Amino acid sequence: MSKTIKEIREFMEGMGIPGRDLGELPSSTKTFPDGAQWRIEISGVEHPSTFEAMIDEAKKRNVPIHRAIITVAGSTLSDFSELKAMAQMGKDEKIEVIATMGPRKAWDVGAKAAAFSEGAMVGFRLRGSDNISYWLADMMRNIEAGLRGFLVLDEGILSIVTRMREKGFIPKDVVFKWSAFGGYCSAAGAKVIEKMGANSINPTSDVSLPILAGMRKAINIPIDIYMFITDAEGGMFRVYEAPEIARVTSPCYFKIEPGTSQADIYKPWVKESWHAEFMREKVKEAAIFQEIMERQAPKLKLSKKGPSDLILPDPK
């Protein structure tokens, strides 16, 4: 049975999935609840001291940080008091905090991942139910510390935690961010993840504007976009694309995570003091994005600090 490309694309459109990448780059009419088109996300907040440096530098540069991705090396490497401290800082500063579980990828006895580049890590999934249960146990530890946001890169885990949230097994206000390492880079994939319960999605770092436009047409959740990424993941620095990215993909987070590689940066023996100083550089880059947006796209709104729809930590 022969079907033309036109018929195939019409079928996709009937599912709410663009039949082609949107090269015309239509403006998104969607926004955050406060009417803003874009927000700022800083990744690699590894310790309370790193969090403190981020807060201090953001105040100096008058940059609103809306979301922090913490414990990228894996929250198991932080003691409970550190997790509680970061939860408290997120609550006090009205910053949504997303914790990273593990590290599970490097600990599994079948961890051939160490032999691959970080690009090859995209699409990685946990092996077996044991590792999934370990991940979930680590999440429960973080919830007890007061954290309410978690990074997910495995559809099996997303299906479990979404059901846990529905059934009240975990707090109903917990949010899940789909990781770039989950490997999605299409409107069809983004729609699947949204339907499964993700609250935002981070595509891979190499997505073009037409692809991003197609993703925005297909989904309503925020799209978290690498604006400055490690060299090992491509080294993209999309500062002058920022106005078009915000226009096309709103509501979106500009994600700041420069460096050589995650393998270099997020090892537990990298000094806390180094992370604190590097965090100040990340906030400086966020300030540059804010400057460029004010110069080139002043009509596109940046959320003010602490918008009411953020899900803040709840330390007891």
Beta strands, then each sheet from edge to edge (+ up, - down):
strand 1: 38-45
strand 2: 67-70
strand 3: 96-99
strand 4: 149-152
strand 5: 175-178
strand 6: 200-201
strand 7: 223-229
strand 8: 252-257
sheet 1: 3+ 2+ 1+ 8+ 7+
sheet 2: 4+ 5+ 6+
end
